[in-house]
Amino acid sequence: MQLGINLGYWGAGMDADNLAVAQEADRLGYAVCWAAEAYGSDAATVLTWVAAQTERIDVGSAIFQIPARQPAMTAMTAATLDSLSGGRFRLGLGVSGPQVSEGWYGVKFDKPLARTREYVEIIRKAMTRERLSYEGQHWTLPLPGGPGKPIKLTVHPQREHIPLYIAAIGPKNLEQTGEIADGALLIFPSADHLEDTAITYLRAGREKAGKTLDGFDVCPTLPLAVGEDKDVAALADTFRPYTALYVGGMGSRKQNFYNQLAQRMGYEKEAAEVQDKYLAGDKQGAAAAVPHDLIDKTALLGSVGRIADRMKAYAEAGVTTLTLAPAGFTLDERLTSLRAGVEAMEHAGLA
């Protein structure tokens, strides 16, 4: 199992610190540095900035939003980043959610699975550097009856095959991800529930494609907070607002993928309470309603020894790249957490 680092969203007031975190992760031997985008910073610019100031660590989009870019543009960006970084780019994709897709990009959030499949097929075809033509339900290239002609990508990526990941939560999306992608980006993963909530569906998708999970990158992101084991409850409280935001406030009442995931993990009543409070404007109440056990099972908390035990559980559950989101109010605290992640890997015998 390898380690990754997730910088989250740029522009939150810690930009200089984020670069220092990425550089320290590079020095420590972390495998990949991911950056996110929603409706603030775009991931492509951040990854270019990080890649220019690191040496070995891969840079990955977690995620490029599918409604934000035409697929050919994403292929251009991926090829350019891979070329500029010396073959260190990983392409992560996701459909985002209905509020962002329709409210920010003006793209109808319908048929996300079919849209994702076509998007990936176009990117794969463009990256072969053959002339691009495609006929699908959502995209037709070139447009019929006009001046457009099949064009081929002129940029030469460093590698023939750039790893492609999809952010997946629901069973159908996970199965399709296993079928068409090289890896899955997971959020709120519990080692205890990973087989039932993710691996079984990824495996089914791989089997549909005539493949196994060998070589497929199962890549969850986990918050990390280091401290004494007696302080685990306080460490978990650090992530209450974060968990409440996703379980309670991401998407609509009818379409919140993270709330549905919490329910599949056995927190039906609690997930409903968090959502009710959050959507009513009681964010503090929503945070207080998040079960401690849910946070503890989906984060790495406590001493290096306790974190090492959890890392072993994730490795045994099928995780191949464990991405950390180190907590800390200062750069020193975040760097300390970053180093503790490596120490825990060594303690667990996984390094």
Contacts in CASP RR format, 6 or more apart in sequence:
PFRMAT RR
TARGET T0000
AUTHOR 0000-0000-0000
METHOD contacts of the structure
MODEL  1
MQLGINLGYWGAGMDADNLAVAQEADRLGYAVCWAAEAYGSDAATVLTWV
AAQTERIDVGSAIFQIPARQPAMTAMTAATLDSLSGGRFRLGLGVSGPQV
SEGWYGVKFDKPLARTREYVEIIRKAMTRERLSYEGQHWTLPLPGGPGKP
IKLTVHPQREHIPLYIAAIGPKNLEQTGEIADGALLIFPSADHLEDTAIT
YLRAGREKAGKTLDGFDVCPTLPLAVGEDKDVAALADTFRPYTALYVGGM
GSRKQNFYNQLAQRMGYEKEAAEVQDKYLAGDKQGAAAAVPHDLIDKTAL
LGSVGRIADRMKAYAEAGVTTLTLAPAGFTLDERLTSLRAGVEAMEHAGL
A
1 311 0 8 1.000
1 314 0 8 1.000
1 315 0 8 1.000
1 319 0 8 1.000
1 320 0 8 1.000
1 321 0 8 1.000
1 322 0 8 1.000
1 345 0 8 1.000
1 350 0 8 1.000
2 30 0 8 1.000
2 31 0 8 1.000
2 32 0 8 1.000
2 320 0 8 1.000
2 321 0 8 1.000
2 322 0 8 1.000
3 29 0 8 1.000
3 30 0 8 1.000
3 31 0 8 1.000
3 321 0 8 1.000
3 322 0 8 1.000
3 323 0 8 1.000
3 324 0 8 1.000
3 341 0 8 1.000
3 342 0 8 1.000
3 345 0 8 1.000
4 25 0 8 1.000
4 30 0 8 1.000
4 31 0 8 1.000
4 32 0 8 1.000
4 33 0 8 1.000
4 34 0 8 1.000
4 321 0 8 1.000
4 322 0 8 1.000
4 323 0 8 1.000
4 324 0 8 1.000
5 21 0 8 1.000
5 22 0 8 1.000
5 25 0 8 1.000
5 30 0 8 1.000
5 32 0 8 1.000
5 33 0 8 1.000
5 34 0 8 1.000
5 323 0 8 1.000
5 324 0 8 1.000
5 325 0 8 1.000
5 326 0 8 1.000
5 338 0 8 1.000
6 33 0 8 1.000
6 34 0 8 1.000
6 35 0 8 1.000
6 36 0 8 1.000
6 62 0 8 1.000
6 221 0 8 1.000
6 323 0 8 1.000
6 324 0 8 1.000
6 325 0 8 1.000
7 18 0 8 1.000
7 21 0 8 1.000
7 22 0 8 1.000
7 33 0 8 1.000
7 34 0 8 1.000
7 35 0 8 1.000
7 36 0 8 1.000
7 46 0 8 1.000
7 50 0 8 1.000
8 18 0 8 1.000
8 34 0 8 1.000
8 35 0 8 1.000
8 36 0 8 1.000
8 62 0 8 1.000
8 325 0 8 1.000
9 35 0 8 1.000
9 36 0 8 1.000
9 37 0 8 1.000
9 38 0 8 1.000
9 40 0 8 1.000
9 41 0 8 1.000
10 18 0 8 1.000
10 35 0 8 1.000
10 40 0 8 1.000
10 41 0 8 1.000
10 45 0 8 1.000
10 46 0 8 1.000
11 40 0 8 1.000
11 41 0 8 1.000
14 331 0 8 1.000
17 331 0 8 1.000
17 334 0 8 1.000
19 49 0 8 1.000
19 50 0 8 1.000
19 53 0 8 1.000
20 331 0 8 1.000
20 335 0 8 1.000
21 326 0 8 1.000
21 331 0 8 1.000
21 334 0 8 1.000
21 335 0 8 1.000
21 338 0 8 1.000
22 33 0 8 1.000
22 50 0 8 1.000
22 53 0 8 1.000
22 54 0 8 1.000
22 57 0 8 1.000
23 53 0 8 1.000
23 54 0 8 1.000
24 335 0 8 1.000
24 338 0 8 1.000
24 339 0 8 1.000
25 33 0 8 1.000
25 57 0 8 1.000
25 338 0 8 1.000
26 33 0 8 1.000
26 54 0 8 1.000
26 55 0 8 1.000
26 56 0 8 1.000
26 57 0 8 1.000
28 338 0 8 1.000
28 339 0 8 1.000
28 342 0 8 1.000
29 56 0 8 1.000
29 57 0 8 1.000
29 342 0 8 1.000
30 57 0 8 1.000
30 338 0 8 1.000
30 342 0 8 1.000
31 57 0 8 1.000
31 58 0 8 1.000
31 321 0 8 1.000
32 57 0 8 1.000
32 58 0 8 1.000
32 59 0 8 1.000
32 60 0 8 1.000
32 90 0 8 1.000
32 321 0 8 1.000
32 323 0 8 1.000
33 50 0 8 1.000
33 54 0 8 1.000
33 57 0 8 1.000
33 58 0 8 1.000
33 59 0 8 1.000
33 60 0 8 1.000
34 59 0 8 1.000
34 60 0 8 1.000
34 61 0 8 1.000
34 62 0 8 1.000
34 90 0 8 1.000
34 185 0 8 1.000
34 221 0 8 1.000
34 323 0 8 1.000
35 41 0 8 1.000
35 43 0 8 1.000
35 46 0 8 1.000
35 47 0 8 1.000
35 50 0 8 1.000
35 59 0 8 1.000
35 60 0 8 1.000
35 61 0 8 1.000
35 62 0 8 1.000
36 43 0 8 1.000
36 62 0 8 1.000
36 63 0 8 1.000
37 43 0 8 1.000
37 61 0 8 1.000
37 63 0 8 1.000
37 64 0 8 1.000
37 65 0 8 1.000
37 68 0 8 1.000
38 65 0 8 1.000
38 96 0 8 1.000
38 100 0 8 1.000
39 100 0 8 1.000
39 104 0 8 1.000
42 68 0 8 1.000
43 60 0 8 1.000
43 61 0 8 1.000
43 62 0 8 1.000
43 63 0 8 1.000
43 64 0 8 1.000
44 61 0 8 1.000
44 64 0 8 1.000
44 77 0 8 1.000
44 81 0 8 1.000
47 59 0 8 1.000
47 60 0 8 1.000
47 61 0 8 1.000
47 81 0 8 1.000
47 89 0 8 1.000
48 81 0 8 1.000
48 84 0 8 1.000
50 59 0 8 1.000
51 59 0 8 1.000
51 81 0 8 1.000
51 84 0 8 1.000
51 85 0 8 1.000
51 88 0 8 1.000
51 89 0 8 1.000
52 84 0 8 1.000
56 88 0 8 1.000
57 88 0 8 1.000
58 85 0 8 1.000
58 88 0 8 1.000
58 89 0 8 1.000
58 90 0 8 1.000
59 81 0 8 1.000
59 85 0 8 1.000
59 88 0 8 1.000
59 89 0 8 1.000
59 90 0 8 1.000
60 89 0 8 1.000
60 90 0 8 1.000
60 91 0 8 1.000
60 92 0 8 1.000
61 90 0 8 1.000
61 91 0 8 1.000
61 92 0 8 1.000
61 93 0 8 1.000
62 92 0 8 1.000
62 165 0 8 1.000
62 167 0 8 1.000
62 185 0 8 1.000
62 221 0 8 1.000
62 323 0 8 1.000
63 92 0 8 1.000
63 93 0 8 1.000
63 94 0 8 1.000
63 96 0 8 1.000
63 165 0 8 1.000
63 167 0 8 1.000
63 185 0 8 1.000
64 74 0 8 1.000
64 77 0 8 1.000
64 91 0 8 1.000
64 92 0 8 1.000
64 93 0 8 1.000
64 94 0 8 1.000
65 94 0 8 1.000
65 95 0 8 1.000
65 96 0 8 1.000
65 100 0 8 1.000
65 101 0 8 1.000
65 105 0 8 1.000
66 93 0 8 1.000
66 94 0 8 1.000
66 95 0 8 1.000
66 96 0 8 1.000
66 115 0 8 1.000
66 116 0 8 1.000
66 119 0 8 1.000
67 95 0 8 1.000
67 96 0 8 1.000
67 100 0 8 1.000
67 101 0 8 1.000
67 105 0 8 1.000
67 106 0 8 1.000
67 107 0 8 1.000
67 109 0 8 1.000
68 96 0 8 1.000
68 105 0 8 1.000
69 77 0 8 1.000
70 139 0 8 1.000
71 118 0 8 1.000
71 119 0 8 1.000
71 122 0 8 1.000
71 123 0 8 1.000
71 126 0 8 1.000
71 139 0 8 1.000
72 122 0 8 1.000
72 123 0 8 1.000
72 126 0 8 1.000
72 132 0 8 1.000
72 141 0 8 1.000
74 91 0 8 1.000
74 93 0 8 1.000
74 119 0 8 1.000
74 123 0 8 1.000
75 122 0 8 1.000
75 123 0 8 1.000
75 126 0 8 1.000
75 127 0 8 1.000
75 153 0 8 1.000
76 126 0 8 1.000
76 153 0 8 1.000
76 155 0 8 1.000
78 89 0 8 1.000
78 91 0 8 1.000
78 123 0 8 1.000
78 127 0 8 1.000
78 157 0 8 1.000
78 162 0 8 1.000
79 127 0 8 1.000
79 153 0 8 1.000
79 155 0 8 1.000
79 156 0 8 1.000
79 157 0 8 1.000
79 162 0 8 1.000
80 155 0 8 1.000
81 89 0 8 1.000
82 88 0 8 1.000
82 89 0 8 1.000
82 157 0 8 1.000
82 158 0 8 1.000
82 159 0 8 1.000
82 162 0 8 1.000
83 155 0 8 1.000
83 156 0 8 1.000
83 157 0 8 1.000
83 158 0 8 1.000
85 158 0 8 1.000
86 158 0 8 1.000
87 157 0 8 1.000
87 158 0 8 1.000
87 159 0 8 1.000
88 158 0 8 1.000
89 157 0 8 1.000
89 162 0 8 1.000
90 162 0 8 1.000
90 163 0 8 1.000
90 164 0 8 1.000
90 165 0 8 1.000
91 123 0 8 1.000
91 162 0 8 1.000
91 163 0 8 1.000
91 164 0 8 1.000
91 165 0 8 1.000
92 164 0 8 1.000
92 165 0 8 1.000
92 166 0 8 1.000
92 167 0 8 1.000
92 185 0 8 1.000
93 116 0 8 1.000
93 119 0 8 1.000
93 120 0 8 1.000
93 164 0 8 1.000
93 165 0 8 1.000
93 166 0 8 1.000
93 167 0 8 1.000
94 116 0 8 1.000
94 166 0 8 1.000
94 167 0 8 1.000
95 101 0 8 1.000
95 109 0 8 1.000
95 112 0 8 1.000
95 115 0 8 1.000
95 116 0 8 1.000
96 105 0 8 1.000
96 109 0 8 1.000
97 109 0 8 1.000
97 250 0 8 1.000
97 251 0 8 1.000
97 255 0 8 1.000
97 257 0 8 1.000
98 109 0 8 1.000
98 251 0 8 1.000
98 252 0 8 1.000
98 255 0 8 1.000
99 251 0 8 1.000
99 252 0 8 1.000
101 107 0 8 1.000
101 108 0 8 1.000
101 109 0 8 1.000
102 108 0 8 1.000
102 109 0 8 1.000
111 137 0 8 1.000
111 138 0 8 1.000
112 173 0 8 1.000
113 172 0 8 1.000
113 173 0 8 1.000
113 176 0 8 1.000
114 137 0 8 1.000
114 138 0 8 1.000
115 138 0 8 1.000
116 166 0 8 1.000
116 173 0 8 1.000
116 176 0 8 1.000
116 180 0 8 1.000
117 176 0 8 1.000
117 180 0 8 1.000
118 134 0 8 1.000
118 136 0 8 1.000
118 137 0 8 1.000
118 138 0 8 1.000
118 139 0 8 1.000
119 138 0 8 1.000
119 139 0 8 1.000
120 164 0 8 1.000
120 166 0 8 1.000
120 180 0 8 1.000
120 181 0 8 1.000
121 134 0 8 1.000
121 180 0 8 1.000
122 132 0 8 1.000
122 134 0 8 1.000
122 139 0 8 1.000
122 141 0 8 1.000
123 164 0 8 1.000
124 164 0 8 1.000
125 132 0 8 1.000
125 134 0 8 1.000
126 132 0 8 1.000
126 152 0 8 1.000
126 153 0 8 1.000
127 153 0 8 1.000
127 157 0 8 1.000
127 161 0 8 1.000
127 162 0 8 1.000
129 152 0 8 1.000
129 153 0 8 1.000
129 156 0 8 1.000
130 152 0 8 1.000
131 150 0 8 1.000
131 151 0 8 1.000
131 152 0 8 1.000
132 141 0 8 1.000
132 150 0 8 1.000
132 151 0 8 1.000
132 152 0 8 1.000
132 153 0 8 1.000
133 141 0 8 1.000
133 142 0 8 1.000
133 150 0 8 1.000
134 140 0 8 1.000
134 141 0 8 1.000
141 150 0 8 1.000
142 148 0 8 1.000
142 149 0 8 1.000
142 150 0 8 1.000
163 182 0 8 1.000
163 183 0 8 1.000
163 217 0 8 1.000
164 181 0 8 1.000
164 182 0 8 1.000
164 183 0 8 1.000
165 181 0 8 1.000
165 182 0 8 1.000
165 183 0 8 1.000
165 184 0 8 1.000
165 185 0 8 1.000
165 217 0 8 1.000
165 219 0 8 1.000
166 173 0 8 1.000
166 176 0 8 1.000
166 177 0 8 1.000
166 180 0 8 1.000
166 181 0 8 1.000
166 183 0 8 1.000
166 184 0 8 1.000
166 185 0 8 1.000
167 184 0 8 1.000
167 185 0 8 1.000
167 186 0 8 1.000
167 187 0 8 1.000
168 174 0 8 1.000
168 176 0 8 1.000
168 177 0 8 1.000
168 184 0 8 1.000
168 185 0 8 1.000
168 186 0 8 1.000
168 198 0 8 1.000
169 186 0 8 1.000
169 187 0 8 1.000
169 257 0 8 1.000
169 258 0 8 1.000
169 260 0 8 1.000
169 261 0 8 1.000
170 201 0 8 1.000
170 257 0 8 1.000
170 260 0 8 1.000
170 261 0 8 1.000
171 201 0 8 1.000
172 201 0 8 1.000
174 184 0 8 1.000
174 198 0 8 1.000
174 201 0 8 1.000
174 202 0 8 1.000
175 201 0 8 1.000
175 202 0 8 1.000
175 204 0 8 1.000
175 205 0 8 1.000
175 208 0 8 1.000
176 205 0 8 1.000
177 183 0 8 1.000
177 184 0 8 1.000
177 202 0 8 1.000
177 205 0 8 1.000
178 184 0 8 1.000
178 201 0 8 1.000
178 202 0 8 1.000
178 203 0 8 1.000
178 204 0 8 1.000
178 205 0 8 1.000
178 206 0 8 1.000
178 209 0 8 1.000
178 216 0 8 1.000
179 205 0 8 1.000
179 206 0 8 1.000
179 208 0 8 1.000
179 209 0 8 1.000
180 209 0 8 1.000
182 215 0 8 1.000
182 216 0 8 1.000
182 217 0 8 1.000
183 216 0 8 1.000
183 217 0 8 1.000
183 218 0 8 1.000
183 219 0 8 1.000
184 198 0 8 1.000
184 202 0 8 1.000
184 216 0 8 1.000
184 217 0 8 1.000
184 218 0 8 1.000
184 219 0 8 1.000
185 219 0 8 1.000
185 220 0 8 1.000
185 221 0 8 1.000
186 198 0 8 1.000
186 218 0 8 1.000
186 219 0 8 1.000
186 220 0 8 1.000
186 221 0 8 1.000
187 220 0 8 1.000
187 221 0 8 1.000
187 246 0 8 1.000
187 258 0 8 1.000
188 243 0 8 1.000
188 246 0 8 1.000
188 258 0 8 1.000
188 261 0 8 1.000
188 262 0 8 1.000
188 298 0 8 1.000
189 197 0 8 1.000
189 198 0 8 1.000
189 220 0 8 1.000
189 221 0 8 1.000
189 222 0 8 1.000
189 298 0 8 1.000
189 314 0 8 1.000
189 319 0 8 1.000
190 197 0 8 1.000
190 265 0 8 1.000
190 297 0 8 1.000
190 298 0 8 1.000
191 297 0 8 1.000
191 310 0 8 1.000
191 313 0 8 1.000
191 314 0 8 1.000
191 316 0 8 1.000
191 317 0 8 1.000
191 319 0 8 1.000
192 297 0 8 1.000
192 313 0 8 1.000
193 264 0 8 1.000
193 265 0 8 1.000
193 297 0 8 1.000
194 220 0 8 1.000
194 314 0 8 1.000
194 317 0 8 1.000
194 318 0 8 1.000
194 319 0 8 1.000
195 317 0 8 1.000
196 264 0 8 1.000
197 261 0 8 1.000
197 264 0 8 1.000
197 265 0 8 1.000
198 218 0 8 1.000
199 213 0 8 1.000
199 218 0 8 1.000
199 317 0 8 1.000
199 318 0 8 1.000
202 213 0 8 1.000
202 216 0 8 1.000
202 218 0 8 1.000
203 212 0 8 1.000
203 213 0 8 1.000
206 212 0 8 1.000
206 213 0 8 1.000
206 216 0 8 1.000
213 318 0 8 1.000
215 320 0 8 1.000
216 320 0 8 1.000
217 320 0 8 1.000
217 321 0 8 1.000
218 318 0 8 1.000
218 319 0 8 1.000
218 320 0 8 1.000
218 321 0 8 1.000
219 319 0 8 1.000
219 320 0 8 1.000
219 321 0 8 1.000
219 322 0 8 1.000
219 323 0 8 1.000
220 314 0 8 1.000
220 319 0 8 1.000
220 322 0 8 1.000
220 323 0 8 1.000
221 323 0 8 1.000
221 324 0 8 1.000
221 325 0 8 1.000
222 298 0 8 1.000
222 299 0 8 1.000
222 300 0 8 1.000
222 314 0 8 1.000
222 322 0 8 1.000
222 323 0 8 1.000
222 324 0 8 1.000
222 325 0 8 1.000
223 238 0 8 1.000
223 239 0 8 1.000
223 242 0 8 1.000
223 298 0 8 1.000
223 299 0 8 1.000
223 300 0 8 1.000
223 324 0 8 1.000
223 325 0 8 1.000
223 326 0 8 1.000
223 327 0 8 1.000
224 299 0 8 1.000
224 300 0 8 1.000
224 301 0 8 1.000
224 307 0 8 1.000
224 324 0 8 1.000
224 325 0 8 1.000
224 326 0 8 1.000
224 327 0 8 1.000
224 337 0 8 1.000
224 340 0 8 1.000
224 341 0 8 1.000
225 235 0 8 1.000
225 236 0 8 1.000
225 238 0 8 1.000
225 239 0 8 1.000
225 299 0 8 1.000
225 300 0 8 1.000
225 301 0 8 1.000
225 302 0 8 1.000
225 326 0 8 1.000
225 327 0 8 1.000
225 328 0 8 1.000
225 337 0 8 1.000
226 302 0 8 1.000
226 303 0 8 1.000
226 304 0 8 1.000
226 307 0 8 1.000
226 336 0 8 1.000
226 337 0 8 1.000
226 340 0 8 1.000
226 341 0 8 1.000
227 235 0 8 1.000
227 301 0 8 1.000
227 302 0 8 1.000
227 303 0 8 1.000
228 302 0 8 1.000
228 303 0 8 1.000
229 302 0 8 1.000
229 303 0 8 1.000
229 306 0 8 1.000
231 302 0 8 1.000
232 296 0 8 1.000
232 301 0 8 1.000
232 302 0 8 1.000
232 306 0 8 1.000
233 292 0 8 1.000
235 301 0 8 1.000
235 302 0 8 1.000
235 327 0 8 1.000
236 292 0 8 1.000
236 295 0 8 1.000
236 296 0 8 1.000
236 299 0 8 1.000
236 301 0 8 1.000
238 327 0 8 1.000
239 295 0 8 1.000
239 299 0 8 1.000
239 327 0 8 1.000
240 287 0 8 1.000
240 288 0 8 1.000
240 290 0 8 1.000
240 295 0 8 1.000
241 283 0 8 1.000
241 287 0 8 1.000
243 287 0 8 1.000
243 290 0 8 1.000
243 294 0 8 1.000
243 295 0 8 1.000
243 298 0 8 1.000
244 274 0 8 1.000
244 278 0 8 1.000
244 283 0 8 1.000
244 285 0 8 1.000
244 286 0 8 1.000
244 287 0 8 1.000
244 289 0 8 1.000
244 290 0 8 1.000
245 278 0 8 1.000
246 258 0 8 1.000
247 256 0 8 1.000
247 258 0 8 1.000
247 259 0 8 1.000
247 262 0 8 1.000
247 271 0 8 1.000
247 274 0 8 1.000
247 275 0 8 1.000
247 278 0 8 1.000
247 290 0 8 1.000
248 256 0 8 1.000
248 258 0 8 1.000
248 259 0 8 1.000
248 271 0 8 1.000
248 274 0 8 1.000
248 275 0 8 1.000
248 277 0 8 1.000
248 278 0 8 1.000
248 279 0 8 1.000
248 286 0 8 1.000
249 256 0 8 1.000
249 275 0 8 1.000
249 278 0 8 1.000
249 279 0 8 1.000
250 256 0 8 1.000
250 257 0 8 1.000
250 258 0 8 1.000
250 259 0 8 1.000
251 257 0 8 1.000
253 275 0 8 1.000
253 279 0 8 1.000
256 275 0 8 1.000
259 271 0 8 1.000
259 274 0 8 1.000
259 275 0 8 1.000
262 270 0 8 1.000
262 271 0 8 1.000
262 274 0 8 1.000
262 294 0 8 1.000
263 271 0 8 1.000
265 294 0 8 1.000
265 297 0 8 1.000
267 291 0 8 1.000
267 294 0 8 1.000
270 289 0 8 1.000
270 290 0 8 1.000
270 291 0 8 1.000
270 294 0 8 1.000
273 289 0 8 1.000
274 286 0 8 1.000
274 289 0 8 1.000
274 290 0 8 1.000
275 286 0 8 1.000
277 283 0 8 1.000
277 285 0 8 1.000
277 286 0 8 1.000
277 289 0 8 1.000
278 286 0 8 1.000
295 301 0 8 1.000
300 307 0 8 1.000
300 310 0 8 1.000
300 311 0 8 1.000
300 324 0 8 1.000
300 341 0 8 1.000
300 344 0 8 1.000
301 307 0 8 1.000
304 340 0 8 1.000
304 341 0 8 1.000
304 343 0 8 1.000
304 344 0 8 1.000
304 347 0 8 1.000
305 344 0 8 1.000
305 347 0 8 1.000
307 340 0 8 1.000
307 341 0 8 1.000
307 344 0 8 1.000
308 344 0 8 1.000
308 345 0 8 1.000
308 347 0 8 1.000
308 348 0 8 1.000
308 349 0 8 1.000
309 348 0 8 1.000
311 322 0 8 1.000
311 344 0 8 1.000
311 345 0 8 1.000
311 348 0 8 1.000
311 350 0 8 1.000
312 348 0 8 1.000
312 349 0 8 1.000
312 350 0 8 1.000
314 322 0 8 1.000
315 322 0 8 1.000
315 348 0 8 1.000
315 350 0 8 1.000
324 337 0 8 1.000
324 338 0 8 1.000
324 341 0 8 1.000
326 334 0 8 1.000
326 337 0 8 1.000
326 338 0 8 1.000
327 333 0 8 1.000
327 334 0 8 1.000
327 337 0 8 1.000
328 334 0 8 1.000
328 337 0 8 1.000
342 351 0 8 1.000
345 351 0 8 1.000
END
